[in-house]
């Protein structure tokens, strides 16, 4: 958890301080300095520590600003899907009956649709942009929230403290807010971190295929896509953003796993 938290906090800090930390304008093109290798290469220079891309843009600056895009898409999609899925799952688990039947049907319908194919189709029709990618992913990734929240709520609604709250006359909304939600929040945290990482990977896949974030925005997936034609000659063009994606996704999952262990009901004092 500590390693994951340190990496995530570092990436968040870099994203927030991007204008101060980036050594160059990530959008500035200089064709006279295109494909300059990183500093560890004999042809590299300290002016461009991670080199430049095929348009002469500083790779370190684009990597720093790309952290903003990845975090914005991951968190934005997770928030949208979390609100939808949590509401549906808690309602289904608490009320049961017809509400549960309707939600279960919707979950089944959603699970029958491949996320990547649906996202590709929608983005291809509507057009790729940051707002479209966040919205599409948010509307497609709610099923895991709904399934986990439904299962957790089904277990909690039969607990003695929920029955006691009903017996003393607490309203349904108060029971849900004060008794149910605090006891499912640890599962919610885990699913949120998983979906943030999932959304970041999906955005990278869409951008790699040219249907996600559009140039000149410095998306890590787009950077990999732009460098794939040169990967045999300049492998660092895909290695650097690829490693950044791997580290961020791994760190988010490690942090979420650790937070779940800490917030689990059995670990509370």
Secondary structure, DSSP 8 states (H G I E B T S, - for coil): -HHHHHHHHHHHHHHHTHHHH-SS-TT---GGGTT---TTSTT-BTTBTT-B-TT--BHHHHHHHHHHHHHHHHHHHHHHHHHHHHHHHHHHHHH-HHHHHHHHHHHHHHHTS-HHHHHHHHHHHH---HHHHHHHHHHHS-HHHHHHHHHHHHHHTTSHHHHHHHHTT--HHHIIIIIIHHHHHHHHHHHHHHHHHHHHHHHHHHHHTTSSS-TTS--HHHHHHHHGGGTTT-THHHHHHHHHHHHHHHHHHHHHHHHHHHHSGGG--
